[in-house]
Amino acid sequence: MPLVEVSMVIQNMISPMLESLNIYAKEHEMQIPDKIMNQWPIEKPIQDEVKSSLAIDKLLSVLDQDRMDILETLVRVTMIETEMILLDGISALRMWEHLARVQLSNIISPGQLFSPFEIPEDW
């Protein structure tokens, strides 16, 4: 599955989960760890010349929404079937998000956004 699509699915899942967690934390006066609330740091950000060459409208027009919906459904169903609590779900998605962001930081042209998302063998 293309890196950009995996990244978008992960982000689209994390955002509403964080909103729910924030509401719960405020109601119960809980402190949420930074590792859950914020993206994990990466060694190098995406290159500026790649950022400046991205045409968002064009990018969005070539995404496969059906494929992204299938991935989101698979992840959501897995979390439900394993009875994963919200905090653990966000933590798991943060690991995937970090892996995707590291791969995004290594691209040197916009076309590489559609390179396959790679999961290391030792991961």
Buried (B, 14 or more C-beta within 10 A) or exposed (E): BBBBBBBBBBBEBBEEBBEEBEEEBEEEEEEBEEEBBEEEEBEEEBBEEBEEEEEEEEBEEEBEEEBBEEBBEEBEEEBEEEEBEBBEBBBBBBEBBBBBBEBBBBBEEBEBBBBEBEEEEEE
